Amino acid sequence: MEQIAVKTSIKAPISQVWENWTSPKHITNWNFASSDWHCPKAENNLVVGGEFHYFMEAKDSSFGFDFWGTYVTIEEEKFLEMVLGDGRKMSVLFEVSANETIVTENFDPETTNPVELQKTGWQLILDNFKLYVEN
């Protein structure tokens, strides 16, 4: 199955975008798709072979899960490639364009939810990231 891509342009320097993307103290502030969810805990061992764990949970505690993966490739302020906990592949590309940083995520779809729902959910999280970085 073809990978899903989501993308955004952020009015911030790439160093700030990278820091906000990779630092657990920032990840907990943006890694959720809607205001009724949150990310109360994030761990990120940013080395090849290292794991990231982002605990995402409904604020009413009715549902939560550990979104995790293992880093395969790391090019600082440029590119991340990882294998998610369920074996799917994901990558994140960071590019400078004029006074903006473009962030593009590509990921293998899972088989439980429709592709369009997955794309919408991941785009909402990326939009939340943009909002967090720009404010």
Secondary structure, DSSP 8 states (H G I E B T S, - for coil): ---EEEEEEESS-HHHHHHHHH-HHHHHHH--SSTTEEEEEEEE--STT-EEEEEEEETTSS-EEEEEEEEEEEETTTEEEEEETTS-EEEEEEEEETTEEEEEEEE---SSS-HHHHHHHHHHHHHHHHHHHH-
